[in-house]
Amino acid sequence: MKDCAAIVLGAGKGLGRTICRKLNGRFKCLILAGRSRENLEVTLSELQRQDADPNLEFVISQVDLTDHDSIATFVESLKDLAIPIRALINTAAGFYRGKFYDQSFESIDRLVSANYTGPVLLTSKLLQAGLRSELIDIIHVTNVNSSTTLDSSSSSSMHTSSKAALNIFSRIVGRELIGDGVRLTILAPGTFARDGRKGVSEESLAHIVEFLLTLPDDAWIEAIEVRPRG
């Protein structure tokens, strides 16, 4: 990994930022991707303070997973990076609390695009034979999902169901991609430890992401469900 690059989607805050801190120094280049440039710049500042190694590179790339043109522009920009891109880590997500029929058409469309359609389209684009080369050759894909996709929810059904779709996609397509040398893993954490609430810490999940990237070539983990202890 030392000579390669990794893309972290949702790098501007939360788990995405924590994963960037964990992987800082593990890759020659981290591509910090997300919608808010301001949030991405905060992440960049933290990474630069964390490790002053002048040989490390960081790239900020704005991408909106609800916008097809934004996805295409993002992928096109990666062609200018002279470092092999080997990993895609997706932590991006949309959320809405309330009855699904109370959402506007536009709100439902954006939520499904952020949680399912966008990640699927981006993964497909990066793995297309016409794009794959010595420099863009993804061999690790990690989709961070949620174990709540296994349950029903009366207050966030569209979030849950769109994440469940990504879960199914990752499992089924992962079995197809393994024959092409691409390992796609779904990482499904339970309750996050946040705002005084007990749960799985972002640091623990970042550690698992790092572990997945270091698996030997003859091993593949299809899915990991992480529950808080106690």
C-alpha positions in Angstrom: 0.0 0.0 0.0 2.9 2.3 0.6 3.3 3.1 -3.1 -0.5 3.3 -3.9 -3.5 5.6 -3.4 -6.8 5.1 -1.8 -10.1 6.9 -2.2 -12.1 7.6 0.9 -15.7 8.7 0.2 -17.3 10.8 2.9 -13.9 11.9 4.1 -15.1 15.3 5.3 -16.5 14.2 8.7 -17.3 11.4 11.1 -16.2 7.9 10.3 -14.7 8.9 6.9 -12.4 11.4 8.6 -11.5 8.8 11.3 -10.6 6.3 8.6 -8.4 8.9 6.9 -6.5 9.4 10.2 -6.1 5.6 10.5 -4.8 5.2 7.0 -2.5 8.2 7.1 0.9 7.0 6.2 -0.3 3.6 5.1 -0.8 4.9 1.5 1.4 7.2 -0.5 -1.7 9.2 -1.4 -5.1 9.6 0.2 -7.9 11.0 -2.1 -10.3 12.8 0.2 -13.7 12.8 -1.5 -17.0 14.3 -0.5 -19.6 17.0 -1.1 -18.2 19.7 1.1 -14.9 21.2 0.2 -14.8 23.0 3.6 -15.2 19.8 5.5 -12.6 18.1 3.4 -10.1 20.9 4.1 -10.6 20.4 7.8 -9.8 16.7 7.4 -6.7 17.6 5.3 -5.5 20.0 8.0 -5.8 17.3 10.6 -3.9 14.8 8.5 -1.1 17.2 7.8 -0.7 18.0 11.5 -0.8 14.2 12.3 2.1 13.3 9.9 4.5 15.8 8.4 6.1 13.3 6.0 6.8 15.3 2.9 6.5 12.2 0.7 2.8 11.7 1.5 0.2 13.2 -0.9 -3.3 14.3 -0.2 -5.9 15.2 -2.9 -9.2 16.9 -2.2 -11.9 15.9 -4.7 -15.5 17.2 -4.5 -18.1 14.6 -5.6 -21.8 14.5 -5.1 -23.1 10.9 -5.3 -26.6 12.2 -6.1 -25.3 13.8 -9.3 -24.3 11.6 -12.3 -22.2 14.4 -13.9 -20.3 14.9 -10.6 -19.5 11.2 -10.5 -18.2 11.2 -14.1 -16.1 14.4 -13.5 -14.6 12.9 -10.3 -13.6 9.6 -12.1 -12.1 11.6 -15.0 -10.0 13.7 -12.6 -8.4 10.5 -11.2 -6.7 9.9 -14.5 -4.4 12.8 -13.8 -3.0 11.2 -10.6 0.3 9.5 -11.3 -0.1 7.0 -8.4 -1.8 3.6 -8.7 -5.3 3.7 -7.1 -5.9 0.4 -5.4 -8.7 1.0 -2.8 -12.2 2.5 -2.6 -13.7 3.0 0.9 -17.3 4.3 0.9 -18.6 5.9 4.1 -21.0 8.4 2.4 -24.6 8.3 3.4 -27.8 10.2 3.4 -30.4 10.2 6.2 -34.0 11.2 6.8 -36.0 10.6 9.9 -39.7 10.3 9.4 -42.3 8.5 7.4 -41.2 7.8 3.8 -44.5 9.1 2.4 -43.9 12.5 4.0 -40.7 12.9 2.0 -40.8 14.8 -1.3 -39.9 13.1 -4.5 -36.7 15.0 -4.6 -35.8 14.0 -1.1 -36.4 10.3 -1.8 -34.4 10.5 -5.0 -31.4 12.1 -3.3 -31.5 9.7 -0.4 -31.6 6.6 -2.6 -28.9 8.1 -4.8 -26.6 8.9 -1.9 -27.0 5.5 -0.2 -27.3 3.2 -3.2 -27.4 4.4 -6.8 -24.4 6.7 -6.5 -22.0 4.2 -4.8 -23.1 1.6 -7.4 -22.5 3.9 -10.4 -19.1 5.1 -9.0 -17.9 1.5 -8.4 -19.1 0.4 -11.8 -17.3 3.4 -13.5 -14.0 2.7 -11.7 -14.1 -1.0 -12.6 -15.0 -0.6 -16.3 -12.5 -2.4 -18.5 -12.0 0.8 -20.6 -10.9 2.8 -17.6 -8.8 0.2 -15.7 -5.2 0.6 -16.3 -1.9 0.4 -14.5 -2.8 3.5 -12.5 -6.6 2.9 -11.9 -6.8 -0.7 -10.8 -9.1 -1.1 -7.8 -8.6 -4.3 -5.9 -10.2 -3.4 -2.6 -13.7 -2.0 -2.2 -15.2 -1.5 1.3 -18.8 -0.3 1.6 -19.6 0.8 5.1 -23.3 0.1 5.7 -25.3 -0.5 8.9 -26.5 -3.6 10.7 -29.8 -1.8 11.0 -30.5 -2.9 7.4 -31.4 -6.3 9.0 -34.2 -4.7 10.9 -37.3 -2.7 10.1 -37.6 1.0 11.2 -40.7 3.1 11.6 -38.8 6.4 11.6 -36.1 6.0 8.9 -37.5 3.4 6.5 -36.0 5.0 3.4 -32.6 5.2 4.9 -32.8 1.6 6.1 -34.1 0.2 2.8 -31.7 2.1 0.6 -28.8 0.9 2.7 -30.2 -2.7 2.6 -30.1 -2.4 -1.2 -26.4 -1.5 -1.0 -25.9 -4.5 1.3 -27.4 -6.9 -1.2 -25.5 -5.3 -4.1 -22.2 -5.7 -2.2 -22.8 -9.3 -1.4 -24.0 -10.4 -4.8 -21.7 -8.3 -6.9 -18.8 -9.1 -4.6 -19.1 -12.8 -5.6 -18.9 -11.8 -9.2 -15.9 -9.5 -8.8 -13.8 -11.9 -6.8 -13.1 -13.7 -10.0 -11.6 -10.5 -11.4 -9.3 -10.1 -8.4 -11.5 -7.4 -6.7 -12.4 -7.9 -3.1 -15.7 -6.1 -2.2 -16.6 -6.2 1.5 -19.6 -4.9 3.3 -18.8 -3.5 6.8 -22.0 -3.2 8.8 -21.6 -1.6 12.2 -24.3 -1.5 14.9 -24.9 1.5 17.1 -22.1 4.1 17.0 -20.6 5.4 20.2 -21.6 9.1 19.8 -23.0 11.9 21.9 -22.6 9.9 25.2 -24.3 6.9 23.7 -22.7 3.5 24.1 -21.7 1.6 20.9 -18.9 0.8 18.5 -16.3 3.6 18.2 -15.3 5.1 14.9 -11.7 4.2 15.8 -12.6 0.5 16.1 -14.3 0.5 12.7 -11.3 2.3 11.1 -9.1 -0.4 12.5 -11.3 -3.0 10.8 -11.0 -1.1 7.5 -7.3 -1.1 7.8 -7.3 -4.9 8.6 -9.4 -5.6 5.4 -6.8 -3.8 3.3 -4.0 -6.0 4.6 -5.5 -9.4 4.0 -3.3 -11.9 2.1 -4.1 -12.4 -1.6 -5.8 -15.8 -1.0 -8.3 -14.4 1.5 -11.6 -12.5 1.1 -14.1 -11.4 3.7 -17.5 -10.9 2.2 -19.2 -9.1 5.1 -18.5 -8.1 8.7 -21.2 -7.2 11.1 -19.9 -5.3 14.1 -22.0 -5.1 17.3 -21.0 -3.2 20.5 -19.8 -5.3 23.3 -21.9 -5.3 26.4 
